[in-house]
Amino acid sequence: MNSPSLAPGKPCPLCGKPSVADFRPFCSKRCADIDLNRWLSGVYAIPAEDTDDETERPRDAEDSRE
């Protein structure tokens, strides 16, 4: 049985074990699948602020005549 070759550099971002070249940057398919599930389920999200479109919309030329 072939042992997977270790990838040089950073450890697995989920468990901290040495990363494996086949699943880089992860150490195993399991950690890669856990990370994928987190992305697909919305655990990883970029925070954003809701804005009110009315306050950011530039005034029309007709509005400025009033």
SEFIZA-3560 file (N, C-alpha, C; in Angstrom, 3 decimals):
REM SEFIZA-3560
<numar><xx>0.848</xx><yy>-1.192</yy><zz>0.000</zz><atom>N</atom></numar>
<numar><xx>0.000</xx><yy>0.000</yy><zz>0.000</zz><atom>CA</atom></numar>
<numar><xx>0.884</xx><yy>1.242</yy><zz>0.000</zz><atom>C</atom></numar>
<numar><xx>0.597</xx><yy>2.177</yy><zz>-0.872</zz><atom>N</atom></numar>
<numar><xx>1.367</xx><yy>3.406</yy><zz>-0.951</zz><atom>CA</atom></numar>
<numar><xx>0.906</xx><yy>4.378</yy><zz>0.111</zz><atom>C</atom></numar>
<numar><xx>1.858</xx><yy>4.967</yy><zz>0.807</zz><atom>N</atom></numar>
<numar><xx>1.486</xx><yy>6.004</yy><zz>1.773</zz><atom>CA</atom></numar>
<numar><xx>1.431</xx><yy>7.333</yy><zz>1.031</zz><atom>C</atom></numar>
<numar><xx>0.466</xx><yy>8.181</yy><zz>1.365</zz><atom>N</atom></numar>
<numar><xx>0.350</xx><yy>9.459</yy><zz>0.667</zz><atom>CA</atom></numar>
<numar><xx>1.548</xx><yy>10.351</yy><zz>0.967</zz><atom>C</atom></numar>
<numar><xx>1.996</xx><yy>11.075</yy><zz>-0.037</zz><atom>N</atom></numar>
<numar><xx>3.143</xx><yy>11.950</yy><zz>0.170</zz><atom>CA</atom></numar>
<numar><xx>2.699</xx><yy>13.215</yy><zz>0.891</zz><atom>C</atom></numar>
<numar><xx>3.492</xx><yy>13.616</yy><zz>1.863</zz><atom>N</atom></numar>
<numar><xx>3.179</xx><yy>14.811</yy><zz>2.629</zz><atom>CA</atom></numar>
<numar><xx>3.514</xx><yy>16.038</yy><zz>1.803</zz><atom>C</atom></numar>
<numar><xx>2.675</xx><yy>17.014</yy><zz>1.885</zz><atom>N</atom></numar>
<numar><xx>2.907</xx><yy>18.269</yy><zz>1.184</zz><atom>CA</atom></numar>
<numar><xx>3.694</xx><yy>19.195</yy><zz>2.113</zz><atom>C</atom></numar>
<numar><xx>4.738</xx><yy>19.804</yy><zz>1.617</zz><atom>N</atom></numar>
<numar><xx>5.503</xx><yy>20.705</yy><zz>2.470</zz><atom>CA</atom></numar>
<numar><xx>4.709</xx><yy>21.977</yy><zz>2.750</zz><atom>C</atom></numar>
<numar><xx>4.975</xx><yy>22.552</yy><zz>3.876</zz><atom>N</atom></numar>
<numar><xx>4.337</xx><yy>23.824</yy><zz>4.168</zz><atom>CA</atom></numar>
<numar><xx>3.389</xx><yy>23.764</yy><zz>5.338</zz><atom>C</atom></numar>
<numar><xx>2.282</xx><yy>24.409</yy><zz>5.192</zz><atom>N</atom></numar>
<numar><xx>1.329</xx><yy>24.591</yy><zz>6.279</zz><atom>CA</atom></numar>
<numar><xx>0.591</xx><yy>23.303</yy><zz>6.634</zz><atom>C</atom></numar>
<numar><xx>0.187</xx><yy>23.181</yy><zz>7.896</zz><atom>N</atom></numar>
<numar><xx>-0.604</xx><yy>22.016</yy><zz>8.304</zz><atom>CA</atom></numar>
<numar><xx>-2.062</xx><yy>22.154</yy><zz>7.854</zz><atom>C</atom></numar>
<numar><xx>-2.814</xx><yy>21.097</yy><zz>8.010</zz><atom>N</atom></numar>
<numar><xx>-4.239</xx><yy>21.093</yy><zz>7.674</zz><atom>CA</atom></numar>
<numar><xx>-4.943</xx><yy>22.202</yy><zz>8.454</zz><atom>C</atom></numar>
<numar><xx>-5.729</xx><yy>23.037</yy><zz>7.796</zz><atom>N</atom></numar>
<numar><xx>-6.394</xx><yy>24.142</yy><zz>8.486</zz><atom>CA</atom></numar>
<numar><xx>-7.489</xx><yy>23.697</yy><zz>9.454</zz><atom>C</atom></numar>
<numar><xx>-7.965</xx><yy>22.469</yy><zz>9.346</zz><atom>N</atom></numar>
<numar><xx>-9.027</xx><yy>22.006</yy><zz>10.234</zz><atom>CA</atom></numar>
<numar><xx>-8.496</xx><yy>21.299</yy><zz>11.471</zz><atom>C</atom></numar>
<numar><xx>-7.540</xx><yy>20.377</yy><zz>11.282</zz><atom>N</atom></numar>
<numar><xx>-7.108</xx><yy>19.563</yy><zz>12.430</zz><atom>CA</atom></numar>
<numar><xx>-5.662</xx><yy>19.794</yy><zz>12.832</zz><atom>C</atom></numar>
<numar><xx>-4.874</xx><yy>20.435</yy><zz>11.977</zz><atom>N</atom></numar>
<numar><xx>-3.493</xx><yy>20.736</yy><zz>12.317</zz><atom>CA</atom></numar>
<numar><xx>-2.487</xx><yy>19.652</yy><zz>11.957</zz><atom>C</atom></numar>
<numar><xx>-2.944</xx><yy>18.529</yy><zz>11.428</zz><atom>N</atom></numar>
<numar><xx>-2.024</xx><yy>17.469</yy><zz>11.003</zz><atom>CA</atom></numar>
<numar><xx>-1.295</xx><yy>17.926</yy><zz>9.740</zz><atom>C</atom></numar>
<numar><xx>-0.175</xx><yy>17.285</yy><zz>9.420</zz><atom>N</atom></numar>
<numar><xx>0.530</xx><yy>17.656</yy><zz>8.179</zz><atom>CA</atom></numar>
<numar><xx>-0.370</xx><yy>17.442</yy><zz>6.960</zz><atom>C</atom></numar>
<numar><xx>-0.332</xx><yy>18.372</yy><zz>6.024</zz><atom>N</atom></numar>
<numar><xx>-1.173</xx><yy>18.248</yy><zz>4.835</zz><atom>CA</atom></numar>
<numar><xx>-0.598</xx><yy>17.185</yy><zz>3.898</zz><atom>C</atom></numar>
<numar><xx>-1.477</xx><yy>16.612</yy><zz>3.087</zz><atom>N</atom></numar>
<numar><xx>-1.108</xx><yy>15.568</yy><zz>2.123</zz><atom>CA</atom></numar>
<numar><xx>-1.283</xx><yy>16.157</yy><zz>0.724</zz><atom>C</atom></numar>
<numar><xx>-0.327</xx><yy>15.871</yy><zz>-0.160</zz><atom>N</atom></numar>
<numar><xx>-0.336</xx><yy>16.470</yy><zz>-1.494</zz><atom>CA</atom></numar>
<numar><xx>-1.645</xx><yy>16.199</yy><zz>-2.243</zz><atom>C</atom></numar>
<numar><xx>-2.219</xx><yy>15.008</yy><zz>-2.097</zz><atom>N</atom></numar>
<numar><xx>-3.457</xx><yy>14.668</yy><zz>-2.817</zz><atom>CA</atom></numar>
<numar><xx>-4.659</xx><yy>15.508</yy><zz>-2.371</zz><atom>C</atom></numar>
<numar><xx>-4.644</xx><yy>15.983</yy><zz>-1.136</zz><atom>N</atom></numar>
<numar><xx>-5.797</xx><yy>16.714</yy><zz>-0.594</zz><atom>CA</atom></numar>
<numar><xx>-5.411</xx><yy>18.123</yy><zz>-0.149</zz><atom>C</atom></numar>
<numar><xx>-4.298</xx><yy>18.600</yy><zz>-0.611</zz><atom>N</atom></numar>
<numar><xx>-3.771</xx><yy>19.884</yy><zz>-0.189</zz><atom>CA</atom></numar>
<numar><xx>-4.803</xx><yy>20.985</yy><zz>-0.267</zz><atom>C</atom></numar>
<numar><xx>-5.016</xx><yy>21.806</yy><zz>0.700</zz><atom>N</atom></numar>
<numar><xx>-4.201</xx><yy>22.013</yy><zz>1.894</zz><atom>CA</atom></numar>
<numar><xx>-4.618</xx><yy>21.142</yy><zz>3.075</zz><atom>C</atom></numar>
<numar><xx>-5.454</xx><yy>20.165</yy><zz>2.840</zz><atom>N</atom></numar>
<numar><xx>-5.969</xx><yy>19.325</yy><zz>3.924</zz><atom>CA</atom></numar>
<numar><xx>-5.123</xx><yy>18.071</yy><zz>4.083</zz><atom>C</atom></numar>
<numar><xx>-5.374</xx><yy>17.339</yy><zz>5.187</zz><atom>N</atom></numar>
<numar><xx>-4.619</xx><yy>16.126</yy><zz>5.460</zz><atom>CA</atom></numar>
<numar><xx>-5.328</xx><yy>14.884</yy><zz>4.939</zz><atom>C</atom></numar>
<numar><xx>-6.636</xx><yy>14.995</yy><zz>4.654</zz><atom>N</atom></numar>
<numar><xx>-7.389</xx><yy>13.820</yy><zz>4.225</zz><atom>CA</atom></numar>
<numar><xx>-8.648</xx><yy>14.251</yy><zz>3.479</zz><atom>C</atom></numar>
<numar><xx>-9.273</xx><yy>13.290</yy><zz>2.841</zz><atom>N</atom></numar>
<numar><xx>-10.550</xx><yy>13.553</yy><zz>2.159</zz><atom>CA</atom></numar>
<numar><xx>-11.602</xx><yy>13.971</yy><zz>3.172</zz><atom>C</atom></numar>
<numar><xx>-11.547</xx><yy>13.402</yy><zz>4.372</zz><atom>N</atom></numar>
<numar><xx>-12.516</xx><yy>13.733</yy><zz>5.414</zz><atom>CA</atom></numar>
<numar><xx>-12.458</xx><yy>15.234</yy><zz>5.753</zz><atom>C</atom></numar>
<numar><xx>-11.259</xx><yy>15.766</yy><zz>5.987</zz><atom>N</atom></numar>
<numar><xx>-11.139</xx><yy>17.196</yy><zz>6.306</zz><atom>CA</atom></numar>
<numar><xx>-11.558</xx><yy>18.057</yy><zz>5.117</zz><atom>C</atom></numar>
<numar><xx>-11.227</xx><yy>17.626</yy><zz>3.893</zz><atom>N</atom></numar>
<numar><xx>-11.651</xx><yy>18.371</yy><zz>2.704</zz><atom>CA</atom></numar>
<numar><xx>-13.169</xx><yy>18.384</yy><zz>2.593</zz><atom>C</atom></numar>
<numar><xx>-13.818</xx><yy>17.251</yy><zz>2.883</zz><atom>N</atom></numar>
<numar><xx>-15.280</xx><yy>17.175</yy><zz>2.815</zz><atom>CA</atom></numar>
<numar><xx>-15.938</xx><yy>18.004</yy><zz>3.912</zz><atom>C</atom></numar>
<numar><xx>-15.353</xx><yy>18.027</yy><zz>5.096</zz><atom>N</atom></numar>
<numar><xx>-15.886</xx><yy>18.862</yy><zz>6.179</zz><atom>CA</atom></numar>
<numar><xx>-15.848</xx><yy>20.330</yy><zz>5.768</zz><atom>C</atom></numar>
<numar><xx>-14.728</xx><yy>20.756</yy><zz>5.186</zz><atom>N</atom></numar>
<numar><xx>-14.594</xx><yy>22.142</yy><zz>4.744</zz><atom>CA</atom></numar>
<numar><xx>-15.599</xx><yy>22.475</yy><zz>3.646</zz><atom>C</atom></numar>
<numar><xx>-15.766</xx><yy>21.569</yy><zz>2.679</zz><atom>N</atom></numar>
<numar><xx>-16.738</xx><yy>21.779</yy><zz>1.612</zz><atom>CA</atom></numar>
<numar><xx>-18.147</xx><yy>21.911</yy><zz>2.177</zz><atom>C</atom></numar>
<numar><xx>-18.499</xx><yy>21.063</yy><zz>3.131</zz><atom>N</atom></numar>
<numar><xx>-19.818</xx><yy>21.137</yy><zz>3.753</zz><atom>CA</atom></numar>
<numar><xx>-20.023</xx><yy>22.478</yy><zz>4.455</zz><atom>C</atom></numar>
<numar><xx>-18.989</xx><yy>22.982</yy><zz>5.091</zz><atom>N</atom></numar>
<numar><xx>-19.101</xx><yy>24.285</yy><zz>5.763</zz><atom>CA</atom></numar>
<numar><xx>-19.369</xx><yy>25.400</yy><zz>4.763</zz><atom>C</atom></numar>
<numar><xx>-18.712</xx><yy>25.348</yy><zz>3.603</zz><atom>N</atom></numar>
<numar><xx>-18.962</xx><yy>26.363</yy><zz>2.571</zz><atom>CA</atom></numar>
<numar><xx>-20.389</xx><yy>26.243</yy><zz>2.030</zz><atom>C</atom></numar>
<numar><xx>-20.810</xx><yy>25.020</yy><zz>1.738</zz><atom>N</atom></numar>
<numar><xx>-22.127</xx><yy>24.820</yy><zz>1.124</zz><atom>CA</atom></numar>
<numar><xx>-23.277</xx><yy>25.097</yy><zz>2.083</zz><atom>C</atom></numar>
<numar><xx>-23.057</xx><yy>24.913</yy><zz>3.376</zz><atom>N</atom></numar>
<numar><xx>-24.129</xx><yy>25.147</yy><zz>4.346</zz><atom>CA</atom></numar>
<numar><xx>-24.155</xx><yy>26.585</yy><zz>4.860</zz><atom>C</atom></numar>
<numar><xx>-23.205</xx><yy>27.411</yy><zz>4.426</zz><atom>N</atom></numar>
<numar><xx>-23.226</xx><yy>28.819</yy><zz>4.792</zz><atom>CA</atom></numar>
<numar><xx>-22.511</xx><yy>29.160</yy><zz>6.088</zz><atom>C</atom></numar>
<numar><xx>-21.740</xx><yy>28.213</yy><zz>6.633</zz><atom>N</atom></numar>
<numar><xx>-20.987</xx><yy>28.508</yy><zz>7.851</zz><atom>CA</atom></numar>
<numar><xx>-19.946</xx><yy>29.579</yy><zz>7.561</zz><atom>C</atom></numar>
<numar><xx>-19.284</xx><yy>29.453</yy><zz>6.418</zz><atom>N</atom></numar>
<numar><xx>-18.328</xx><yy>30.470</yy><zz>5.995</zz><atom>CA</atom></numar>
<numar><xx>-19.106</xx><yy>31.500</yy><zz>5.174</zz><atom>C</atom></numar>
<numar><xx>-19.116</xx><yy>32.711</yy><zz>5.636</zz><atom>N</atom></numar>
<numar><xx>-19.814</xx><yy>33.763</yy><zz>4.901</zz><atom>CA</atom></numar>
<numar><xx>-19.079</xx><yy>35.078</yy><zz>5.110</zz><atom>C</atom></numar>
<numar><xx>-19.095</xx><yy>35.890</yy><zz>4.113</zz><atom>N</atom></numar>
<numar><xx>-18.498</xx><yy>37.211</yy><zz>4.215</zz><atom>CA</atom></numar>
<numar><xx>-19.558</xx><yy>38.150</yy><zz>4.775</zz><atom>C</atom></numar>
<numar><xx>-19.283</xx><yy>38.780</yy><zz>5.909</zz><atom>N</atom></numar>
<numar><xx>-20.285</xx><yy>39.669</yy><zz>6.490</zz><atom>CA</atom></numar>
<numar><xx>-20.526</xx><yy>40.886</yy><zz>5.587</zz><atom>C</atom></numar>
<numar><xx>-21.766</xx><yy>41.271</yy><zz>5.493</zz><atom>N</atom></numar>
<numar><xx>-22.132</xx><yy>42.426</yy><zz>4.677</zz><atom>CA</atom></numar>
<numar><xx>-23.199</xx><yy>43.219</yy><zz>5.404</zz><atom>C</atom></numar>
<numar><xx>-23.219</xx><yy>44.489</yy><zz>5.137</zz><atom>N</atom></numar>
<numar><xx>-24.228</xx><yy>45.345</yy><zz>5.741</zz><atom>CA</atom></numar>
<numar><xx>-25.311</xx><yy>45.632</yy><zz>4.706</zz><atom>C</atom></numar>
<numar><xx>-26.563</xx><yy>45.543</yy><zz>5.137</zz><atom>N</atom></numar>
<numar><xx>-27.663</xx><yy>45.913</yy><zz>4.260</zz><atom>CA</atom></numar>
<numar><xx>-27.718</xx><yy>47.431</yy><zz>4.200</zz><atom>C</atom></numar>
<numar><xx>-27.939</xx><yy>47.942</yy><zz>3.004</zz><atom>N</atom></numar>
<numar><xx>-28.049</xx><yy>49.386</yy><zz>2.849</zz><atom>CA</atom></numar>
<numar><xx>-29.432</xx><yy>49.724</yy><zz>2.343</zz><atom>C</atom></numar>
<numar><xx>-29.865</xx><yy>50.894</yy><zz>2.677</zz><atom>N</atom></numar>
<numar><xx>-31.153</xx><yy>51.374</yy><zz>2.217</zz><atom>CA</atom></numar>
<numar><xx>-30.938</xx><yy>52.028</yy><zz>0.857</zz><atom>C</atom></numar>
<numar><xx>-31.538</xx><yy>51.464</yy><zz>-0.180</zz><atom>N</atom></numar>
<numar><xx>-31.328</xx><yy>51.979</yy><zz>-1.534</zz><atom>CA</atom></numar>
<numar><xx>-31.815</xx><yy>53.413</yy><zz>-1.695</zz><atom>C</atom></numar>
<numar><xx>-32.821</xx><yy>53.808</yy><zz>-0.967</zz><atom>N</atom></numar>
<numar><xx>-33.363</xx><yy>55.156</yy><zz>-1.087</zz><atom>CA</atom></numar>
<numar><xx>-32.342</xx><yy>56.208</yy><zz>-0.656</zz><atom>C</atom></numar>
<numar><xx>-31.578</xx><yy>55.959</yy><zz>0.371</zz><atom>N</atom></numar>
<numar><xx>-30.635</xx><yy>56.961</yy><zz>0.861</zz><atom>CA</atom></numar>
<numar><xx>-29.400</xx><yy>57.059</yy><zz>-0.015</zz><atom>C</atom></numar>
<numar><xx>-29.060</xx><yy>56.013</yy><zz>-0.747</zz><atom>N</atom></numar>
<numar><xx>-27.871</xx><yy>56.041</yy><zz>-1.572</zz><atom>CA</atom></numar>
<numar><xx>-28.145</xx><yy>56.414</yy><zz>-3.027</zz><atom>C</atom></numar>
<numar><xx>-29.407</xx><yy>56.468</yy><zz>-3.424</zz><atom>N</atom></numar>
<numar><xx>-29.740</xx><yy>56.778</yy><zz>-4.809</zz><atom>CA</atom></numar>
<numar><xx>-29.542</xx><yy>58.275</yy><zz>-5.046</zz><atom>C</atom></numar>
<numar><xx>-28.819</xx><yy>58.632</yy><zz>-6.090</zz><atom>N</atom></numar>
<numar><xx>-28.642</xx><yy>60.058</yy><zz>-6.390</zz><atom>CA</atom></numar>
<numar><xx>-29.973</xx><yy>60.692</yy><zz>-6.772</zz><atom>C</atom></numar>
<numar><xx>-30.124</xx><yy>61.927</yy><zz>-6.436</zz><atom>N</atom></numar>
<numar><xx>-31.366</xx><yy>62.633</yy><zz>-6.746</zz><atom>CA</atom></numar>
<numar><xx>-31.466</xx><yy>62.860</yy><zz>-8.244</zz><atom>C</atom></numar>
<numar><xx>-32.664</xx><yy>62.682</yy><zz>-8.771</zz><atom>N</atom></numar>
<numar><xx>-32.912</xx><yy>62.927</yy><zz>-10.183</zz><atom>CA</atom></numar>
<numar><xx>-32.934</xx><yy>64.435</yy><zz>-10.445</zz><atom>C</atom></numar>
<numar><xx>-32.783</xx><yy>64.826</yy><zz>-11.684</zz><atom>N</atom></numar>
<numar><xx>-32.823</xx><yy>66.244</yy><zz>-12.051</zz><atom>CA</atom></numar>
<numar><xx>-34.199</xx><yy>66.835</yy><zz>-11.717</zz><atom>C</atom></numar>
<numar><xx>-35.248</xx><yy>66.029</yy><zz>-11.852</zz><atom>N</atom></numar>
<numar><xx>-36.583</xx><yy>66.503</yy><zz>-11.544</zz><atom>CA</atom></numar>
<numar><xx>-36.737</xx><yy>66.762</yy><zz>-10.051</zz><atom>C</atom></numar>
<numar><xx>-36.126</xx><yy>65.964</yy><zz>-9.225</zz><atom>N</atom></numar>
<numar><xx>-36.215</xx><yy>66.148</yy><zz>-7.768</zz><atom>CA</atom></numar>
<numar><xx>-35.531</xx><yy>67.433</yy><zz>-7.328</zz><atom>C</atom></numar>
<numar><xx>-34.479</xx><yy>67.854</yy><zz>-8.013</zz><atom>N</atom></numar>
<numar><xx>-33.734</xx><yy>69.026</yy><zz>-7.586</zz><atom>CA</atom></numar>
<numar><xx>-34.436</xx><yy>70.326</yy><zz>-7.942</zz><atom>C</atom></numar>
<numar><xx>-35.486</xx><yy>70.273</yy><zz>-8.794</zz><atom>N</atom></numar>
<numar><xx>-36.222</xx><yy>71.492</yy><zz>-9.172</zz><atom>CA</atom></numar>
<numar><xx>-37.184</xx><yy>71.939</yy><zz>-8.085</zz><atom>C</atom></numar>
<numar><xx>-37.484</xx><yy>71.089</yy><zz>-7.137</zz><atom>N</atom></numar>
<numar><xx>-38.473</xx><yy>71.439</yy><zz>-6.125</zz><atom>CA</atom></numar>
<numar><xx>-38.029</xx><yy>72.481</yy><zz>-5.166</zz><atom>C</atom></numar>
//
